[in-house]
Amino acid sequence: VPFIARYKKEETGNMSDVTLRLFEEEKAKFEKLEDRKKTVLSSIEEQGKLTLELKEEILSCSVLSVLEALYRPYKPKRKTRGSIAKEKGLEPLARYLMDQKGSLAELQEKAASFVDEKKGAKTAEEALQGAKDILAEEISDDPDFYLFAKSYINRSGKLEAKETKEDVDQKYLNYASFSVPVSKIKPYQTLAISRGKKEK
């Protein structure tokens, strides 16, 4: 960059090295975004879920976080509480819960009809919890909701930690009664809390 700024001024329109570095950073971001688009399109296409509308939305995307939000519902997942609930056949109950048509008594009766000790929920409460897990996963996978929640947490969220035992390791004392806005959290603080949680 310094060489180009000094000796190629005519070709760059007399750009400074600062401007050239910014240009270089933006170019790298653009290339990363385009490469990610290819990966996302390929993955969704392999699943047979790529519609023309979704393809156009992905191709026109100009922000990586928005692209990831669009991909979120199609990203291959490990087993989750929602996917386990679907395997137990609780998706119709989730749809019933979402529609909010019946009374509480009717909902409990409906949940009881999904009890299946061999392959499904063992109790009506377990069936209802599984239905909630399915809906929670679907809502969190919605791109608009995901971006809204992420933005809200970044603006208003707090990360808090507290001791779970009396004898706290000296290296975690700073986090024994800890609270910080998400927007101000440092990477080393997140790592320390994660390590402490694993060692508890």
Sequence and secondary structure as in RCSB ss.txt:
>XXXX:A:sequence
VPFIARYKKEETGNMSDVTLRLFEEEKAKFEKLEDRKKTVLSSIEEQGKLTLELKEEILSCSVLSVLEALYRPYK
PKRKTRGSIAKEKGLEPLARYLMDQKGSLAELQEKAASFVDEKKGAKTAEEALQGAKDILAEEISDDPDFYLFAK
SYINRSGKLEAKETKEDVDQKYLNYASFSVPVSKIKPYQTLAISRGKKEK
>XXXX:A:secstr
 HHHHHH HHHHTS  HHHHHHHHHHHHHHHHHHHHHHHHHHHHHHTT   HHHHHHHHT   HHHHHHHHGGGS
     HHHHHHHTT HHHHHHHHHT S HHHHHHHHHTTB TTTSBSSHHHHHHHHHHHHHHHHHH HHHHHHHH
HHHHHH EEEEE SSSS  GGGGGGTEEEEEGGG  HHHHHHHHHHHHH 
